């Protein structure tokens, strides 16, 4: 189950965001100079917060107390810079910044939280030195949690990578390092080419280049023709960047030119199987020094990000973060970067078009599934009874609610997003309400409730059926489909001998039987209106044996592995 931690505010004591506080202090007669000072303060705060979150201590300590003094967010900034000095063992400087933060308005508790976060970061580095990556992750997670200055789940993998790269750089044998003799970044406009682990197409403002991706995580991946296989340990990811060094911490020789203070769009596609969802990064540089970064998580293999480059930026590199064990298909991986000409109102439409195009071009046939039979049964029910209000349970990323809405009914779609969906998965066809059907918070009544190939994955399935029956109005209908055997319940068909797939699935797939249906009928005052039986496999149970295509509709006394069931709530 993926945790859904609610990140606390910066100071956990009801303090508002500093930018909000400062905006509130501007009265209607503020001068343009005051507004400009506020914007400068916010920009500095945003940059320093990012540097603290990612552990870029060397960059943070470049600020002095005199630099902070005229800024409206100086109290918080003094804490962040003091923490950076603490990490670099500049204890006297750290003390000075913490004391000044108190003078400028921070409470003792706020200072203590940042100091404790710094201590946890130090303990994390000590654990890494001892080779204990799990303990390092625990300490870094505690550091991010106690400070409350960002999304811990998102920042933790990045911080782990930064700390690991910092240690690698410190102890790496420079004589054998590929990055030891790299030349400095050339002027903007020069496109670098150099040996690479792999290349993929990169289009920049209509001009085509070959993106040269490198990594300093040698030994954790292998290239086999157009496939990159990778495997990481614990929670430390691999980064590939379009730079000669291939390092997130020291990405020398950024490959592509960039103009500062312009709006850009980066989009494209990445074909990944196994492992965790990749994260796409873009790093901005000024005179060879990284000044900003942006990231996005692909959806259905496609990604889209709109951003404004920092003033003075002259180059950028692309990055791909991979974690777990999986494969990257380089043939279907591409990037496009262009100066934005898309009106804000059209961003959504543009993104959907990109996703659709990528899905169309990257289609690969694997096998037929049961949706044709299930959807046929469901839409025959809609055509017969014409329900006005429909609830779809466990929608996932499918277009089913959209298709039913096209038939006229008012459709509500729910799914247990928090516990079952991978990070940042989205349904681009319909709005999905985050709701667990075993303890639903939905209060409405519906003419039809649909649950298509979902119930078998819910371990507390009796609770799910009870909730669905409670959401059915007078004479309400329930269409539910699932793996089925007339005589025997199976707790997970993927564990059966001869199962064709699913052995590595993170969820169970149950097969229900007549005893289960009879129990639901008696407990929840339901009655059967229709039940179809389908023979999909040569074995007796779902996924066992060879697939039968097309499947055969049979009677209940014949071999079958799937049922489509229409139930009605008794009046």
WOKA-V78939 format. One record per run of one state. SS is the DSSP state (alpha for helix, beta for strand, coil for the rest). FROM is the first residue (numbers start at 1). LEN is the number of residues. If there is no record, write none. Layout:
ss=SS from=FROM len=LEN
ss=SS from=FROM len=LEN
This chain:
ss=coil from=1 len=17
ss=alpha from=18 len=7
ss=coil from=25 len=7
ss=alpha from=32 len=23
ss=coil from=55 len=2
ss=alpha from=57 len=4
ss=coil from=61 len=4
ss=alpha from=65 len=5
ss=coil from=70 len=4
ss=alpha from=74 len=14
ss=coil from=88 len=3
ss=alpha from=91 len=13
ss=coil from=104 len=4
ss=alpha from=108 len=22
ss=coil from=130 len=3
ss=alpha from=133 len=15
ss=coil from=148 len=4
ss=alpha from=152 len=20
ss=coil from=172 len=2
ss=alpha from=174 len=3
ss=coil from=177 len=21
ss=beta from=198 len=7
ss=coil from=205 len=2
ss=beta from=207 len=8
ss=coil from=215 len=6
ss=beta from=221 len=4
ss=coil from=225 len=2
ss=beta from=227 len=5
ss=coil from=232 len=6
ss=beta from=238 len=4
ss=coil from=242 len=14
ss=beta from=256 len=2
ss=coil from=258 len=5
ss=beta from=263 len=12
ss=coil from=275 len=4
ss=beta from=279 len=8
ss=coil from=287 len=2
ss=beta from=289 len=9
ss=coil from=298 len=1
ss=beta from=299 len=1
ss=coil from=300 len=2
ss=beta from=302 len=7
ss=coil from=309 len=6
ss=beta from=315 len=8
ss=coil from=323 len=2
ss=beta from=325 len=15
ss=coil from=340 len=4
ss=alpha from=344 len=18
ss=coil from=362 len=9
ss=alpha from=371 len=15
ss=coil from=386 len=3
ss=beta from=389 len=5
ss=coil from=394 len=6
ss=alpha from=400 len=7
ss=coil from=407 len=3
ss=beta from=410 len=6
ss=coil from=416 len=1
ss=alpha from=417 len=4
ss=coil from=421 len=12
ss=beta from=433 len=2
ss=coil from=435 len=2
ss=alpha from=437 len=3
ss=coil from=440 len=6
ss=beta from=446 len=7
ss=coil from=453 len=2
ss=alpha from=455 len=3
ss=coil from=458 len=3
ss=alpha from=461 len=10
ss=coil from=471 len=1
ss=beta from=472 len=13
ss=coil from=485 len=5
ss=beta from=490 len=1
ss=coil from=491 len=2
ss=alpha from=493 len=3
ss=coil from=496 len=3
ss=beta from=499 len=1
ss=coil from=500 len=11
ss=beta from=511 len=2
ss=coil from=513 len=1
ss=alpha from=514 len=11
ss=coil from=525 len=1
ss=beta from=526 len=12
ss=coil from=538 len=6
ss=beta from=544 len=1
ss=coil from=545 len=2
ss=beta from=547 len=8
ss=coil from=555 len=7
ss=beta from=562 len=8
ss=coil from=570 len=2
